[in-house]
Amino acid sequence: MSENGSFMDKLMSFVDVIAGPLTKFGNIGVVRAVVNGMVASSGVTMIGSVFLVLNLLGSPNGGLSFGGKALLPFLTPIADQLGLVNSLTMGLMAVYMVIAMGAEYADIKGFNKTTGAVGSFLAFLFLNYNAVVDGALSVGNW
């Protein structure tokens, strides 16, 4: 073995150096809540992604079209609806993640998960308040 060691030896020594501080960082309550909230939202992300792929495959002028024709032409009549489902799932992702992260943080701190979820959602509403249009909150900033 050479005096300098192999690439894997250098990589493992670097990982050993940073593993301790990263483990401490990962055990901070807020960081754990963010990670757990994002993991909880992975199902909604997958559903939206499936509809995005179907929309792209069925759209004649989408990113996956070939010569102005959809790759799966039988999806063309419902391509707009598939895009709408994707838009709704991705658009509501912020609300879903805020509620999941609030519930997880409350659980970590030993509080009621419902209280944490509702509190984080209200904080989200107050921070993203833009205007009331026709008696409804404007969700343009979400």
N, CA, C and O atoms as CSV, one atom per row, in Angstrom:
chain,resi,resn,atom,element,x,y,z
A,1,MET,N,N,0.841,-1.174,0.000
A,1,MET,CA,C,0.000,0.000,0.000
A,1,MET,C,C,0.885,1.236,0.000
A,1,MET,O,O,1.916,1.267,0.671
A,2,SER,N,N,0.489,2.235,-0.738
A,2,SER,CA,C,1.314,3.432,-0.846
A,2,SER,C,C,1.274,4.226,0.449
A,2,SER,O,O,0.426,4.010,1.314
A,3,GLU,N,N,2.205,5.135,0.549
A,3,GLU,CA,C,2.343,5.964,1.749
A,3,GLU,C,C,1.131,6.860,1.963
A,3,GLU,O,O,0.744,7.108,3.105
A,4,ASN,N,N,0.532,7.344,0.892
A,4,ASN,CA,C,-0.597,8.258,0.997
A,4,ASN,C,C,-1.921,7.537,1.243
A,4,ASN,O,O,-2.871,8.172,1.700
A,5,GLY,N,N,-2.021,6.271,0.966
A,5,GLY,CA,C,-3.263,5.526,1.140
A,5,GLY,C,C,-4.131,5.647,-0.093
A,5,GLY,O,O,-3.882,6.481,-0.964
A,6,SER,N,N,-5.143,4.816,-0.160
A,6,SER,CA,C,-6.033,4.823,-1.317
A,6,SER,C,C,-7.077,5.924,-1.177
A,6,SER,O,O,-7.212,6.558,-0.131
A,7,PHE,N,N,-7.799,6.125,-2.254
A,7,PHE,CA,C,-8.864,7.128,-2.252
A,7,PHE,C,C,-9.931,6.791,-1.221
A,7,PHE,O,O,-10.439,7.676,-0.533
A,8,MET,N,N,-10.273,5.497,-1.113
A,8,MET,CA,C,-11.298,5.075,-0.153
A,8,MET,C,C,-10.836,5.312,1.284
A,8,MET,O,O,-11.645,5.670,2.140
A,9,ASP,N,N,-9.551,5.116,1.555
A,9,ASP,CA,C,-9.032,5.383,2.897
A,9,ASP,C,C,-9.152,6.864,3.235
A,9,ASP,O,O,-9.530,7.222,4.350
A,10,LYS,N,N,-8.831,7.720,2.271
A,10,LYS,CA,C,-8.954,9.159,2.493
A,10,LYS,C,C,-10.408,9.568,2.685
A,10,LYS,O,O,-10.729,10.396,3.538
A,11,LEU,N,N,-11.281,8.974,1.877
A,11,LEU,CA,C,-12.701,9.278,1.989
A,11,LEU,C,C,-13.250,8.835,3.338
A,11,LEU,O,O,-14.001,9.580,3.969
A,12,MET,N,N,-12.897,7.659,3.786
A,12,MET,CA,C,-13.386,7.167,5.079
A,12,MET,C,C,-12.839,7.981,6.242
A,12,MET,O,O,-13.543,8.184,7.231
A,13,SER,N,N,-11.612,8.447,6.147
A,13,SER,CA,C,-11.083,9.290,7.218
A,13,SER,C,C,-11.802,10.633,7.254
A,13,SER,O,O,-12.026,11.187,8.330
A,14,PHE,N,N,-12.162,11.155,6.097
A,14,PHE,CA,C,-12.940,12.397,6.047
A,14,PHE,C,C,-14.329,12.190,6.636
A,14,PHE,O,O,-14.826,13.040,7.375
A,15,VAL,N,N,-14.956,11.067,6.311
A,15,VAL,CA,C,-16.287,10.760,6.859
A,15,VAL,C,C,-16.207,10.616,8.373
A,15,VAL,O,O,-17.106,11.070,9.081
A,16,ASP,N,N,-15.155,9.995,8.877
A,16,ASP,CA,C,-14.989,9.857,10.326
A,16,ASP,C,C,-14.858,11.211,11.007
A,16,ASP,O,O,-15.342,11.390,12.125
A,17,VAL,N,N,-14.214,12.156,10.355
A,17,VAL,CA,C,-14.028,13.487,10.942
A,17,VAL,C,C,-15.353,14.238,11.028
A,17,VAL,O,O,-15.624,14.890,12.036
A,18,ILE,N,N,-16.180,14.160,9.988
A,18,ILE,CA,C,-17.408,14.955,9.980
A,18,ILE,C,C,-18.619,14.217,10.551
A,18,ILE,O,O,-19.673,14.829,10.731
A,19,ALA,N,N,-18.498,12.925,10.840
A,19,ALA,CA,C,-19.659,12.156,11.308
A,19,ALA,C,C,-20.158,12.643,12.661
A,19,ALA,O,O,-21.368,12.741,12.866
A,20,GLY,N,N,-19.268,12.945,13.577
A,20,GLY,CA,C,-19.677,13.393,14.915
A,20,GLY,C,C,-20.485,14.677,14.891
A,20,GLY,O,O,-21.591,14.713,15.430
A,21,PRO,N,N,-19.956,15.746,14.273
A,21,PRO,CA,C,-20.735,16.992,14.226
A,21,PRO,C,C,-22.048,16.857,13.455
A,21,PRO,O,O,-23.046,17.470,13.831
A,22,LEU,N,N,-22.061,16.059,12.375
A,22,LEU,CA,C,-23.305,15.883,11.628
A,22,LEU,C,C,-24.339,15.099,12.432
A,22,LEU,O,O,-25.538,15.356,12.319
A,23,THR,N,N,-23.885,14.153,13.236
A,23,THR,CA,C,-24.805,13.415,14.088
A,23,THR,C,C,-25.427,14.339,15.127
A,23,THR,O,O,-26.629,14.265,15.384
A,24,LYS,N,N,-24.619,15.206,15.725
A,24,LYS,CA,C,-25.155,16.176,16.688
A,24,LYS,C,C,-26.154,17.109,16.014
A,24,LYS,O,O,-27.199,17.417,16.586
A,25,PHE,N,N,-25.840,17.557,14.810
A,25,PHE,CA,C,-26.752,18.437,14.075
A,25,PHE,C,C,-28.059,17.720,13.762
A,25,PHE,O,O,-29.132,18.313,13.870
A,26,GLY,N,N,-27.979,16.459,13.380
A,26,GLY,CA,C,-29.172,15.696,13.045
A,26,GLY,C,C,-30.063,15.394,14.230
A,26,GLY,O,O,-31.236,15.065,14.051
A,27,ASN,N,N,-29.533,15.499,15.439
A,27,ASN,CA,C,-30.327,15.239,16.636
A,27,ASN,C,C,-30.987,16.485,17.202
A,27,ASN,O,O,-31.695,16.389,18.205
A,28,ILE,N,N,-30.785,17.636,16.608
A,28,ILE,CA,C,-31.477,18.849,17.034
A,28,ILE,C,C,-32.956,18.676,16.717
A,28,ILE,O,O,-33.312,18.191,15.643
A,29,GLY,N,N,-33.812,19.071,17.647
A,29,GLY,CA,C,-35.246,18.845,17.511
A,29,GLY,C,C,-35.849,19.428,16.248
A,29,GLY,O,O,-36.648,18.774,15.578
A,30,VAL,N,N,-35.471,20.646,15.922
A,30,VAL,CA,C,-36.029,21.301,14.732
A,30,VAL,C,C,-35.592,20.573,13.468
A,30,VAL,O,O,-36.389,20.406,12.545
A,31,VAL,N,N,-34.351,20.143,13.414
A,31,VAL,CA,C,-33.846,19.434,12.235
A,31,VAL,C,C,-34.563,18.097,12.092
A,31,VAL,O,O,-34.932,17.712,10.982
A,32,ARG,N,N,-34.763,17.392,13.186
A,32,ARG,CA,C,-35.495,16.117,13.136
A,32,ARG,C,C,-36.928,16.326,12.673
A,32,ARG,O,O,-37.462,15.516,11.915
A,33,ALA,N,N,-37.562,17.421,13.129
A,33,ALA,CA,C,-38.940,17.705,12.714
A,33,ALA,C,C,-39.011,17.990,11.224
A,33,ALA,O,O,-39.936,17.535,10.551
A,34,VAL,N,N,-38.050,18.735,10.703
A,34,VAL,CA,C,-38.035,19.035,9.264
A,34,VAL,C,C,-37.837,17.747,8.464
A,34,VAL,O,O,-38.530,17.516,7.473
A,35,VAL,N,N,-36.901,16.919,8.890
A,35,VAL,CA,C,-36.641,15.664,8.178
A,35,VAL,C,C,-37.876,14.760,8.224
A,35,VAL,O,O,-38.279,14.214,7.197
A,36,ASN,N,N,-38.475,14.599,9.398
A,36,ASN,CA,C,-39.643,13.731,9.522
A,36,ASN,C,C,-40.835,14.283,8.753
A,36,ASN,O,O,-41.606,13.514,8.179
A,37,GLY,N,N,-41.001,15.607,8.730
A,37,GLY,CA,C,-42.087,16.206,7.963
A,37,GLY,C,C,-41.904,16.025,6.475
A,37,GLY,O,O,-42.878,15.814,5.752
A,38,MET,N,N,-40.668,16.103,6.005
A,38,MET,CA,C,-40.414,15.899,4.580
A,38,MET,C,C,-40.595,14.431,4.198
A,38,MET,O,O,-41.077,14.130,3.106
A,39,VAL,N,N,-40.216,13.527,5.080
A,39,VAL,CA,C,-40.427,12.111,4.809
A,39,VAL,C,C,-41.924,11.811,4.766
A,39,VAL,O,O,-42.374,11.014,3.942
A,40,ALA,N,N,-42.694,12.444,5.645
A,40,ALA,CA,C,-44.143,12.228,5.663
A,40,ALA,C,C,-44.795,12.708,4.367
A,40,ALA,O,O,-45.831,12.181,3.962
A,41,SER,N,N,-44.206,13.682,3.731
A,41,SER,CA,C,-44.799,14.226,2.506
A,41,SER,C,C,-44.352,13.482,1.251
A,41,SER,O,O,-44.759,13.848,0.148
A,42,SER,N,N,-43.537,12.464,1.390
A,42,SER,CA,C,-43.031,11.768,0.200
A,42,SER,C,C,-44.143,11.063,-0.573
A,42,SER,O,O,-44.055,10.951,-1.796
A,43,GLY,N,N,-45.177,10.590,0.101
A,43,GLY,CA,C,-46.284,9.942,-0.599
A,43,GLY,C,C,-47.019,10.899,-1.517
A,43,GLY,O,O,-47.335,10.555,-2.656
A,44,VAL,N,N,-47.292,12.107,-1.023
A,44,VAL,CA,C,-47.973,13.109,-1.843
A,44,VAL,C,C,-47.081,13.526,-3.009
A,44,VAL,O,O,-47.565,13.769,-4.114
A,45,THR,N,N,-45.791,13.608,-2.758
A,45,THR,CA,C,-44.854,13.951,-3.825
A,45,THR,C,C,-44.860,12.892,-4.922
A,45,THR,O,O,-44.816,13.222,-6.107
A,46,MET,N,N,-44.915,11.629,-4.530
A,46,MET,CA,C,-44.930,10.553,-5.531
A,46,MET,C,C,-46.215,10.568,-6.352
A,46,MET,O,O,-46.182,10.349,-7.563
A,47,ILE,N,N,-47.338,10.824,-5.704
A,47,ILE,CA,C,-48.607,10.889,-6.434
A,47,ILE,C,C,-48.564,12.011,-7.467
A,47,ILE,O,O,-48.932,11.808,-8.624
A,48,GLY,N,N,-48.115,13.193,-7.052
A,48,GLY,CA,C,-48.003,14.309,-7.992
A,48,GLY,C,C,-47.034,14.021,-9.116
A,48,GLY,O,O,-47.256,14.443,-10.251
A,49,SER,N,N,-45.956,13.302,-8.816
A,49,SER,CA,C,-44.961,12.990,-9.841
A,49,SER,C,C,-45.501,12.013,-10.870
A,49,SER,O,O,-45.195,12.133,-12.057
A,50,VAL,N,N,-46.298,11.050,-10.434
A,50,VAL,CA,C,-46.896,10.100,-11.375
A,50,VAL,C,C,-47.799,10.844,-12.354
A,50,VAL,O,O,-47.760,10.584,-13.557
A,51,PHE,N,N,-48.608,11.767,-11.846
A,51,PHE,CA,C,-49.488,12.529,-12.723
A,51,PHE,C,C,-48.699,13.469,-13.638
A,51,PHE,O,O,-49.133,13.744,-14.757
A,52,LEU,N,N,-47.555,13.961,-13.180
A,52,LEU,CA,C,-46.715,14.789,-14.040
A,52,LEU,C,C,-46.167,13.969,-15.203
A,52,LEU,O,O,-46.178,14.425,-16.347
A,53,VAL,N,N,-45.688,12.758,-14.911
A,53,VAL,CA,C,-45.155,11.906,-15.974
A,53,VAL,C,C,-46.253,11.546,-16.970
A,53,VAL,O,O,-46.025,11.582,-18.179
A,54,LEU,N,N,-47.448,11.198,-16.473
A,54,LEU,CA,C,-48.558,10.876,-17.371
A,54,LEU,C,C,-48.943,12.085,-18.219
A,54,LEU,O,O,-49.256,11.944,-19.401
A,55,ASN,N,N,-48.921,13.279,-17.612
A,55,ASN,CA,C,-49.223,14.498,-18.363
A,55,ASN,C,C,-48.197,14.720,-19.466
A,55,ASN,O,O,-48.555,15.063,-20.593
A,56,LEU,N,N,-46.933,14.528,-19.145
A,56,LEU,CA,C,-45.887,14.731,-20.152
A,56,LEU,C,C,-45.966,13.695,-21.272
A,56,LEU,O,O,-45.697,14.007,-22.432
A,57,LEU,N,N,-46.328,12.482,-20.928
A,57,LEU,CA,C,-46.448,11.443,-21.957
A,57,LEU,C,C,-47.663,11.642,-22.846
A,57,LEU,O,O,-47.655,11.217,-24.002
A,58,GLY,N,N,-48.719,12.287,-22.327
A,58,GLY,CA,C,-49.936,12.458,-23.100
A,58,GLY,C,C,-50.105,13.814,-23.741
A,58,GLY,O,O,-51.053,14.020,-24.499
A,59,SER,N,N,-49.222,14.735,-23.464
A,59,SER,CA,C,-49.343,16.079,-24.010
A,59,SER,C,C,-48.669,16.167,-25.377
A,59,SER,O,O,-47.492,15.830,-25.505
A,60,PRO,N,N,-49.403,16.618,-26.405
A,60,PRO,CA,C,-48.796,16.677,-27.738
A,60,PRO,C,C,-47.716,17.749,-27.868
A,60,PRO,O,O,-46.838,17.630,-28.723
A,61,ASN,N,N,-47.761,18.765,-27.060
A,61,ASN,CA,C,-46.736,19.816,-27.132
A,61,ASN,C,C,-45.976,19.923,-25.819
A,61,ASN,O,O,-45.486,20.996,-25.469
A,62,GLY,N,N,-45.875,18.813,-25.090
A,62,GLY,CA,C,-45.149,18.785,-23.825
A,62,GLY,C,C,-43.684,18.475,-24.031
A,62,GLY,O,O,-43.194,18.418,-25.158
A,63,GLY,N,N,-43.002,18.277,-22.933
A,63,GLY,CA,C,-41.568,18.025,-22.988
A,63,GLY,C,C,-41.196,16.680,-23.572
A,63,GLY,O,O,-40.064,16.504,-24.022
A,64,LEU,N,N,-42.118,15.718,-23.580
A,64,LEU,CA,C,-41.801,14.388,-24.083
A,64,LEU,C,C,-42.511,14.065,-25.396
A,64,LEU,O,O,-42.673,12.895,-25.741
A,65,SER,N,N,-42.928,15.079,-26.116
A,65,SER,CA,C,-43.606,14.830,-27.397
A,65,SER,C,C,-42.567,14.553,-28.474
A,65,SER,O,O,-41.400,14.923,-28.347
A,66,PHE,N,N,-43.015,13.897,-29.531
A,66,PHE,CA,C,-42.121,13.544,-30.628
A,66,PHE,C,C,-42.746,14.042,-31.929
A,66,PHE,O,O,-43.729,13.476,-32.408
A,67,GLY,N,N,-42.190,15.069,-32.480
A,67,GLY,CA,C,-42.694,15.623,-33.729
A,67,GLY,C,C,-44.104,16.193,-33.610
A,67,GLY,O,O,-44.891,16.099,-34.552
A,68,GLY,N,N,-44.429,16.778,-32.469
A,68,GLY,CA,C,-45.751,17.352,-32.273
A,68,GLY,C,C,-46.821,16.340,-31.912
A,68,GLY,O,O,-48.001,16.687,-31.848
A,69,LYS,N,N,-46.429,15.090,-31.673
A,69,LYS,CA,C,-47.384,14.048,-31.285
A,69,LYS,C,C,-46.992,13.506,-29.917
A,69,LYS,O,O,-45.811,13.372,-29.595
A,70,ALA,N,N,-47.999,13.201,-29.131
A,70,ALA,CA,C,-47.750,12.646,-27.800
A,70,ALA,C,C,-47.195,11.235,-27.903
A,70,ALA,O,O,-47.515,10.503,-28.840
A,71,LEU,N,N,-46.374,10.857,-26.953
A,71,LEU,CA,C,-45.848,9.502,-26.933
A,71,LEU,C,C,-46.950,8.487,-26.617
A,71,LEU,O,O,-46.913,7.362,-27.114
A,72,LEU,N,N,-47.916,8.871,-25.805
A,72,LEU,CA,C,-49.077,8.029,-25.513
A,72,LEU,C,C,-50.332,8.808,-25.915
A,72,LEU,O,O,-50.928,9.494,-25.084
A,73,PRO,N,N,-50.734,8.703,-27.180
A,73,PRO,CA,C,-51.828,9.540,-27.682
A,73,PRO,C,C,-53.175,9.306,-27.004
A,73,PRO,O,O,-54.022,10.200,-27.028
A,74,PHE,N,N,-53.406,8.139,-26.399
A,74,PHE,CA,C,-54.689,7.910,-25.745
A,74,PHE,C,C,-54.844,8.762,-24.485
A,74,PHE,O,O,-55.952,8.903,-23.968
A,75,LEU,N,N,-53.736,9.335,-23.982
A,75,LEU,CA,C,-53.807,10.225,-22.823
A,75,LEU,C,C,-54.038,11.681,-23.204
A,75,LEU,O,O,-54.277,12.515,-22.331
A,76,THR,N,N,-53.971,11.999,-24.482
A,76,THR,CA,C,-54.099,13.388,-24.932
A,76,THR,C,C,-55.406,14.046,-24.496
A,76,THR,O,O,-55.371,15.198,-24.063
A,77,PRO,N,N,-56.565,13.372,-24.588
A,77,PRO,CA,C,-57.811,14.044,-24.172
A,77,PRO,C,C,-57.848,14.420,-22.691
A,77,PRO,O,O,-58.551,15.359,-22.316
A,78,ILE,N,N,-57.109,13.710,-21.848
A,78,ILE,CA,C,-57.143,14.023,-20.420
A,78,ILE,C,C,-55.823,14.608,-19.914
A,78,ILE,O,O,-55.597,14.664,-18.706
A,79,ALA,N,N,-54.958,15.040,-20.820
A,79,ALA,CA,C,-53.655,15.566,-20.421
A,79,ALA,C,C,-53.792,16.799,-19.543
A,79,ALA,O,O,-53.030,16.966,-18.591
A,80,ASP,N,N,-54.754,17.668,-19.850
A,80,ASP,CA,C,-54.937,18.867,-19.034
A,80,ASP,C,C,-55.379,18.517,-17.617
A,80,ASP,O,O,-54.933,19.146,-16.658
A,81,GLN,N,N,-56.245,17.525,-17.476
A,81,GLN,CA,C,-56.685,17.108,-16.147
A,81,GLN,C,C,-55.538,16.459,-15.365
A,81,GLN,O,O,-55.429,16.640,-14.152
A,82,LEU,N,N,-54.694,15.712,-16.055
A,82,LEU,CA,C,-53.528,15.130,-15.398
A,82,LEU,C,C,-52.582,16.220,-14.908
A,82,LEU,O,O,-52.017,16.111,-13.820
A,83,GLY,N,N,-52.410,17.260,-15.699
A,83,GLY,CA,C,-51.592,18.386,-15.284
A,83,GLY,C,C,-52.201,19.125,-14.102
A,83,GLY,O,O,-51.480,19.623,-13.238
A,84,LEU,N,N,-53.527,19.198,-14.062
A,84,LEU,CA,C,-54.207,19.858,-12.945
A,84,LEU,C,C,-53.991,19.091,-11.646
A,84,LEU,O,O,-53.740,19.694,-10.603
A,85,VAL,N,N,-54.088,17.768,-11.703
A,85,VAL,CA,C,-53.855,16.974,-10.489
A,85,VAL,C,C,-52.424,17.168,-10.006
A,85,VAL,O,O,-52.196,17.314,-8.805
A,86,ASN,N,N,-51.470,17.172,-10.907
A,86,ASN,CA,C,-50.086,17.423,-10.524
A,86,ASN,C,C,-49.939,18.804,-9.903
A,86,ASN,O,O,-49.276,18.958,-8.877
A,87,SER,N,N,-50.550,19.800,-10.513
A,87,SER,CA,C,-50.456,21.161,-9.994
A,87,SER,C,C,-51.072,21.272,-8.601
A,87,SER,O,O,-50.532,21.961,-7.736
A,88,LEU,N,N,-52.185,20.604,-8.385
A,88,LEU,CA,C,-52.831,20.655,-7.068
A,88,LEU,C,C,-51.990,19.966,-6.003
A,88,LEU,O,O,-51.839,20.493,-4.901
A,89,THR,N,N,-51.444,18.802,-6.313
A,89,THR,CA,C,-50.647,18.108,-5.305
A,89,THR,C,C,-49.369,18.878,-4.983
A,89,THR,O,O,-48.986,18.981,-3.818
A,90,MET,N,N,-48.719,19.408,-5.987
A,90,MET,CA,C,-47.499,20.165,-5.728
A,90,MET,C,C,-47.810,21.524,-5.094
A,90,MET,O,O,-47.034,22.026,-4.280
A,91,GLY,N,N,-48.934,22.109,-5.465
A,91,GLY,CA,C,-49.311,23.399,-4.894
A,91,GLY,C,C,-49.692,23.309,-3.427
A,91,GLY,O,O,-49.453,24.246,-2.664
A,92,LEU,N,N,-50.276,22.201,-3.030
A,92,LEU,CA,C,-50.662,22.018,-1.636
A,92,LEU,C,C,-49.538,21.412,-0.793
A,92,LEU,O,O,-49.703,21.196,0.408
A,93,MET,N,N,-48.414,21.143,-1.420
A,93,MET,CA,C,-47.307,20.532,-0.705
A,93,MET,C,C,-46.814,21.403,0.445
A,93,MET,O,O,-46.460,20.875,1.499
A,94,ALA,N,N,-46.781,22.701,0.275
A,94,ALA,CA,C,-46.312,23.587,1.346
A,94,ALA,C,C,-47.210,23.466,2.566
A,94,ALA,O,O,-46.720,23.386,3.693
A,95,VAL,N,N,-48.513,23.452,2.352
A,95,VAL,CA,C,-49.450,23.327,3.467
A,95,VAL,C,C,-49.274,21.971,4.140
A,95,VAL,O,O,-49.234,21.885,5.367
A,96,TYR,N,N,-49.171,20.929,3.355
A,96,TYR,CA,C,-49.015,19.579,3.899
A,96,TYR,C,C,-47.740,19.475,4.732
A,96,TYR,O,O,-47.756,18.917,5.829
A,97,MET,N,N,-46.637,20.012,4.212
A,97,MET,CA,C,-45.364,19.921,4.921
A,97,MET,C,C,-45.370,20.751,6.191
A,97,MET,O,O,-44.800,20.335,7.200
A,98,VAL,N,N,-46.002,21.916,6.163
A,98,VAL,CA,C,-46.075,22.743,7.368
A,98,VAL,C,C,-46.821,22.001,8.473
A,98,VAL,O,O,-46.397,22.002,9.629
A,99,ILE,N,N,-47.929,21.372,8.111
A,99,ILE,CA,C,-48.712,20.639,9.106
A,99,ILE,C,C,-47.927,19.432,9.618
A,99,ILE,O,O,-47.914,19.171,10.821
A,100,ALA,N,N,-47.276,18.698,8.727
A,100,ALA,CA,C,-46.498,17.522,9.137
A,100,ALA,C,C,-45.317,17.915,10.018
A,100,ALA,O,O,-45.045,17.250,11.018
A,101,MET,N,N,-44.614,18.988,9.659
A,101,MET,CA,C,-43.475,19.414,10.467
A,101,MET,C,C,-43.909,19.923,11.825
A,101,MET,O,O,-43.240,19.663,12.826
A,102,GLY,N,N,-45.018,20.644,11.876
A,102,GLY,CA,C,-45.527,21.120,13.159
A,102,GLY,C,C,-45.931,19.984,14.070
A,102,GLY,O,O,-45.658,20.022,15.269
A,103,ALA,N,N,-46.582,18.965,13.513
A,103,ALA,CA,C,-46.980,17.811,14.312
A,103,ALA,C,C,-45.761,17.049,14.811
A,103,ALA,O,O,-45.730,16.616,15.963
A,104,GLU,N,N,-44.759,16.882,13.958
A,104,GLU,CA,C,-43.548,16.156,14.356
A,104,GLU,C,C,-42.777,16.910,15.437
A,104,GLU,O,O,-42.274,16.301,16.381
A,105,TYR,N,N,-42.682,18.229,15.302
A,105,TYR,CA,C,-41.956,19.011,16.305
A,105,TYR,C,C,-42.683,18.972,17.643
A,105,TYR,O,O,-42.047,18.881,18.694
A,106,ALA,N,N,-44.010,19.040,17.609
A,106,ALA,CA,C,-44.774,18.940,18.849
A,106,ALA,C,C,-44.565,17.577,19.495
A,106,ALA,O,O,-44.454,17.482,20.717
A,107,ASP,N,N,-44.510,16.533,18.693
A,107,ASP,CA,C,-44.276,15.191,19.222
A,107,ASP,C,C,-42.894,15.082,19.849
A,107,ASP,O,O,-42.740,14.460,20.899
A,108,ILE,N,N,-41.893,15.677,19.220
A,108,ILE,CA,C,-40.526,15.647,19.756
A,108,ILE,C,C,-40.458,16.376,21.093
A,108,ILE,O,O,-39.771,15.932,22.013
A,109,LYS,N,N,-41.175,17.495,21.199
A,109,LYS,CA,C,-41.164,18.292,22.425
A,109,LYS,C,C,-42.139,17.769,23.478
A,109,LYS,O,O,-42.171,18.286,24.595
A,110,GLY,N,N,-42.936,16.751,23.138
A,110,GLY,CA,C,-43.841,16.155,24.101
A,110,GLY,C,C,-45.198,16.831,24.194
A,110,GLY,O,O,-45.912,16.659,25.182
A,111,PHE,N,N,-45.561,17.601,23.169
A,111,PHE,CA,C,-46.870,18.255,23.148
A,111,PHE,C,C,-47.837,17.430,22.305
A,111,PHE,O,O,-47.453,16.445,21.674
A,112,ASN,N,N,-49.090,17.852,22.308
A,112,ASN,CA,C,-50.113,17.223,21.487
A,112,ASN,C,C,-49.810,17.503,20.016
A,112,ASN,O,O,-49.557,18.647,19.637
A,113,LYS,N,N,-49.837,16.454,19.187
A,113,LYS,CA,C,-49.515,16.619,17.760
A,113,LYS,C,C,-50.527,17.519,17.054
A,113,LYS,O,O,-50.161,18.291,16.167
A,114,THR,N,N,-51.791,17.423,17.442
A,114,THR,CA,C,-52.821,18.252,16.808
A,114,THR,C,C,-52.572,19.723,17.085
A,114,THR,O,O,-52.710,20.556,16.189
A,115,THR,N,N,-52.213,20.046,18.297
A,115,THR,CA,C,-51.919,21.435,18.647
A,115,THR,C,C,-50.738,21.963,17.842
A,115,THR,O,O,-50.770,23.094,17.358
A,116,GLY,N,N,-49.704,21.155,17.699
A,116,GLY,CA,C,-48.547,21.571,16.915
A,116,GLY,C,C,-48.883,21.758,15.445
A,116,GLY,O,O,-48.403,22.694,14.807
A,117,ALA,N,N,-49.713,20.861,14.906
A,117,ALA,CA,C,-50.090,20.962,13.492
A,117,ALA,C,C,-50.933,22.204,13.240
A,117,ALA,O,O,-50.682,22.943,12.288
A,118,VAL,N,N,-51.927,22.437,14.083
A,118,VAL,CA,C,-52.792,23.613,13.902
A,118,VAL,C,C,-52.005,24.900,14.130
A,118,VAL,O,O,-52.174,25.873,13.394
A,119,GLY,N,N,-51.153,24.906,15.137
A,119,GLY,CA,C,-50.338,26.103,15.399
A,119,GLY,C,C,-49.405,26.436,14.257
A,119,GLY,O,O,-49.271,27.600,13.880
A,120,SER,N,N,-48.761,25.426,13.703
A,120,SER,CA,C,-47.850,25.687,12.580
A,120,SER,C,C,-48.618,26.128,11.339
A,120,SER,O,O,-48.132,26.960,10.574
A,121,PHE,N,N,-49.822,25.575,11.131
A,121,PHE,CA,C,-50.625,25.993,9.987
A,121,PHE,C,C,-51.079,27.445,10.140
A,121,PHE,O,O,-51.056,28.203,9.170
A,122,LEU,N,N,-51.489,27.837,11.337
A,122,LEU,CA,C,-51.889,29.239,11.555
A,122,LEU,C,C,-50.707,30.181,11.384
A,122,LEU,O,O,-50.854,31.267,10.824
A,123,ALA,N,N,-49.536,29.773,11.864
A,123,ALA,CA,C,-48.342,30.596,11.653
A,123,ALA,C,C,-48.040,30.732,10.167
A,123,ALA,O,O,-47.659,31.807,9.704
A,124,PHE,N,N,-48.208,29.646,9.422
A,124,PHE,CA,C,-48.016,29.692,7.973
A,124,PHE,C,C,-48.989,30.671,7.330
A,124,PHE,O,O,-48.606,31.461,6.467
A,125,LEU,N,N,-50.252,30.616,7.753
A,125,LEU,CA,C,-51.255,31.538,7.203
A,125,LEU,C,C,-50.901,32.988,7.499
A,125,LEU,O,O,-50.989,33.846,6.620
A,126,PHE,N,N,-50.502,33.259,8.729
A,126,PHE,CA,C,-50.184,34.636,9.103
A,126,PHE,C,C,-48.952,35.153,8.370
A,126,PHE,O,O,-48.898,36.325,7.998
A,127,LEU,N,N,-47.967,34.290,8.163
A,127,LEU,CA,C,-46.748,34.718,7.483
A,127,LEU,C,C,-46.935,34.872,5.978
A,127,LEU,O,O,-46.206,35.629,5.337
A,128,ASN,N,N,-47.899,34.166,5.414
A,128,ASN,CA,C,-48.135,34.231,3.975
A,128,ASN,C,C,-49.393,34.995,3.614
A,128,ASN,O,O,-49.878,34.907,2.486
A,129,TYR,N,N,-49.917,35.736,4.558
A,129,TYR,CA,C,-51.126,36.509,4.319
A,129,TYR,C,C,-50.828,37.593,3.294
A,129,TYR,O,O,-49.902,38.386,3.464
A,130,ASN,N,N,-51.615,37.619,2.238
A,130,ASN,CA,C,-51.420,38.612,1.197
A,130,ASN,C,C,-52.605,39.555,1.146
A,130,ASN,O,O,-52.441,40.770,1.263
A,131,ALA,N,N,-53.786,39.009,0.974
A,131,ALA,CA,C,-54.987,39.825,0.878
A,131,ALA,C,C,-56.207,38.921,0.961
A,131,ALA,O,O,-56.116,37.701,0.822
A,132,VAL,N,N,-57.360,39.562,1.196
A,132,VAL,CA,C,-58.625,38.853,1.128
A,132,VAL,C,C,-59.319,39.322,-0.138
A,132,VAL,O,O,-59.608,40.508,-0.292
A,133,VAL,N,N,-59.590,38.384,-1.052
A,133,VAL,CA,C,-60.210,38.700,-2.327
A,133,VAL,C,C,-61.562,38.001,-2.375
A,133,VAL,O,O,-61.631,36.774,-2.302
A,134,ASP,N,N,-62.620,38.764,-2.497
A,134,ASP,CA,C,-63.985,38.216,-2.560
A,134,ASP,C,C,-64.290,37.308,-1.380
A,134,ASP,O,O,-64.908,36.257,-1.544
A,135,GLY,N,N,-63.863,37.707,-0.203
A,135,GLY,CA,C,-64.150,36.953,1.011
A,135,GLY,C,C,-63.288,35.727,1.234
A,135,GLY,O,O,-63.573,34.934,2.132
A,136,ALA,N,N,-62.241,35.551,0.440
A,136,ALA,CA,C,-61.351,34.381,0.599
A,136,ALA,C,C,-59.903,34.837,0.657
A,136,ALA,O,O,-59.542,35.872,0.096
A,137,LEU,N,N,-59.085,34.059,1.338
A,137,LEU,CA,C,-57.662,34.377,1.403
A,137,LEU,C,C,-57.019,34.193,0.030
A,137,LEU,O,O,-57.304,33.229,-0.680
A,138,SER,N,N,-56.159,35.121,-0.326
A,138,SER,CA,C,-55.398,34.974,-1.557
A,138,SER,C,C,-54.223,34.020,-1.285
A,138,SER,O,O,-53.449,34.228,-0.351
A,139,VAL,N,N,-54.105,32.994,-2.096
A,139,VAL,CA,C,-53.062,31.998,-1.881
A,139,VAL,C,C,-51.939,32.140,-2.904
A,139,VAL,O,O,-51.216,31.181,-3.172
A,140,GLY,N,N,-51.794,33.315,-3.465
A,140,GLY,CA,C,-50.775,33.540,-4.473
A,140,GLY,C,C,-49.355,33.351,-3.957
A,140,GLY,O,O,-48.471,32.965,-4.721
A,141,ASN,N,N,-49.124,33.614,-2.679
A,141,ASN,CA,C,-47.784,33.469,-2.126
A,141,ASN,C,C,-47.450,32.045,-1.700
A,141,ASN,O,O,-46.305,31.768,-1.343
A,142,TRP,N,N,-48.408,31.148,-1.728
A,142,TRP,CA,C,-48.156,29.786,-1.258
A,142,TRP,C,C,-47.318,29.058,-2.277
A,142,TRP,O,O,-46.986,27.889,-2.081
